[in-house]
Amino acid sequence: MSSVTAADFEKNIKSQSIQNIYYIYGRDSGRVGKLAQIVREKVLGKGYSSSDYIRFNGDEFSVSEFLETAEMYPMFTEYNFIEINDLNADSLKADELKKVAALFESIPEKTIILISITGFDIKGGKKTVGAKNKKILDAASKYGIAVEAELRKSTELYKYIMQYALDNGSVISQPNAKKIAELCLGNTIAAENETDKLCAYANGAEITGEMIDEMVSVGLDTNAFALASAVASFDAPLAMKLLDELTSLRIDGIAILSAVSSAFIDLYRASSAMSSSVGEAEVVSDFSYRGREFVVRNAFRDARKTSTAHLRKCLKILANADMKCKSTALDSKIIIEKAIAMMLA
């Protein structure tokens, strides 16, 4: 059938006929969950219950049981509806993979299969899907419909936040909604959680910037980019303050280094692009930043504060720090603090 974006799927699903296969995935796991709910309501009706369909979890997925279930004829509902959450084809044997793909090709008319991926990224952070998961995805898009829920663009998410706040009895200005969108890095479920909290606190009043500063949780990736920006600006006091905030989150040191390194890679790409007269749009396209364009925009802004050579040295320092964290018994906080000091020197 086809592969579509989440926005097109939401817009057209009411007018489309029911498909036998739905495969929904993407970095915005919150949106994946909402799209899966839309599919359930379309097939089973809004008043559906857990007894109206069969659900498999990927970590305990049995191919033989799934194939047997898919061949069953519905008894008390119109369709034999099956959902598989977090099916990771990398865990399947070659013959199991072939059997699942073969079922998609000759799926019984009354069987509906929904595959929703909310617990992992089938692209593994890369531009393309891994080989085994791609076989399942390709079969689903050929005989059904595949939907990718990328992180929302900030322009799309802030409008969603404004409406979400309104639906929950509060109002929020466009600049403040944009602020939440960027703090949540385009993730729908994070934006909803933070807006819920703010609506409860505002209690019918307008959500203000002061409320956002006081209450919105700043995630690891947001703080890591702020730290990278401070280092690029040679702002030592701010860099150390941000490092304290990161380590206070009680996150593993290797995870902190990974996030900070990712932020420096963003800056390095932006710096290299500018030195080669390459624009933001090309970087977004070439490095799969679609849905996170504001990351590229911020990287272009902050990369101007330092040189490409300095950013290259920073990445080497971070790589060495990562190796030390993984190969020695030294306190990871001390290793990271030393790396930050070296980058600021």
Buried (B, 14 or more C-beta within 10 A) or exposed (E): BEBBBBBEBBEEBEEEEEBBBBBBBBBBBBBBBBBBEBBBEBBBEEEBEEEBBBEBEBEEBEBEEBBEBBEEEBEEBEBBBBBBBBBBBEEBEEEBBEBBBEBBEEBBEBBBBBBBBBEBBBBEEEEEBBEBBBBBBBBBBBBBBBBBBBBBBBEBBBBBBBEBBEEBEBBBBEEBBBBBBBBBBBBBBBBBBBBEBBBEEBEEEEBBEEBBEEBBEBBBBBBBBBBBBBBBBBBBEBBBBBBEEBBEBEBEBBBBBBBBBBBBBBBBBBBBBBEEEBEBEEBBEEBBBBBBBBBBBBBBEBBEBBEBEBBBBBBEBBEBBBEBBEEEEEEBBEBBBBBBBBBBE
